[in-house]
Amino acid sequence: MDLNLTGRVALVTGGGGGIGTAVVSRLAAEGVHVVAARRSATPATADGVVHIAADVSHPEGCADAVAATITAFGRLDIVVNNAGGGERLTLDPFAALEPEDWDDAFAVNFFSAVHTARAALPWLAESAGVVVNVSSLGAHRTDGPPLAYNVAKAALTAFGQGVAPELAARGVRIVTVTPGPTRTTMWDRFAAASGAPVEAVLAGIPERMGMLTGRMIDPGEVADLIAFASSPRAASVVGADLVIDGGALRGA
C-alpha cells in the first residue's frame, strides 16, 4: 500500500536506536526526508537521512531540532516524538525515588514531546501536518516499576487526547502510538536490573504481560504503525491511542 508520503519531511526524536532507528528507516523507505535527532550524534547525512545532535529533554533542544529540520528542508510535515527512557530510569519503588528521578522521567518522556510539538506547530499548521507521540503500555498500567516512567507516559497519552481539538482547528492531527514490550535496549536494561540472566527474563515477559502472541514486539512493527499514522491514509485518525501490544490490554 502506497502511504503517499513521498517528499514529505519528518523530524524523529530519539532517532538513534530501537524504535527510533526503525521509524527513521521506514519513513525514509517511503520517500520521506527525515531528520533523526538524538542526544549525542555526529552531524551527518547518510542514505538521505540527516542526523543531528539535540537534547530534547530541554526546551532549547526541542527548538533546535525543529530549526535544524527547517534549515535542512524548508518545511516540516511530520513530528515523531519518540524520545524516551531517561538517564535515571530505575525500577526502584516510590519511596526510593528521588525528585531528580521524576524530573528526568518527565523531561524525557513527556515534556520533550510537549516542547517539540509546540516549536513545530507553526510549520505543521502550514503543511496540515501530523504529530505522532510514542507512548508505552505502562501508560495504561501505571503501577510500577518503572513508576516514574509509566506515569510520565500516561501524561503523554493524556496530552495527545487533550490537545487534539486545538490542533485539529489548525489543520494538524495528533496521534498516540502505544507499544507493548518491544525488543529494545531499554528492555535489556530492565531485565539486567532484575539481577537474573537477561535472555531468561526477556523470554518470560510475553507470558507475564499477557501477550497473546507469545513474543515481544519487533521495532519494525511499531515503525510500520507509526508510518501509517503519519500518512494521509490515516487522515481520520485524530486524537487516538493506537495500541500495538500483542494483545496484552485487549481493549481494557
PyMOL commands that set and color helices and strands:
alter all, ss='L'
color gray80, all
select helices_A, chain A and resi 19-29+59-73+94-96+99-127+137-139+147-168+185-193+198-209+219-230+232-234
alter helices_A, ss='H'
color red, helices_A
select strands_A, chain A and resi 9-13+33-38+44-46+49-53+78-81+130-134+173-179+241-244
alter strands_A, ss='S'
color yellow, strands_A
deselect
rebuild
show_as cartoon
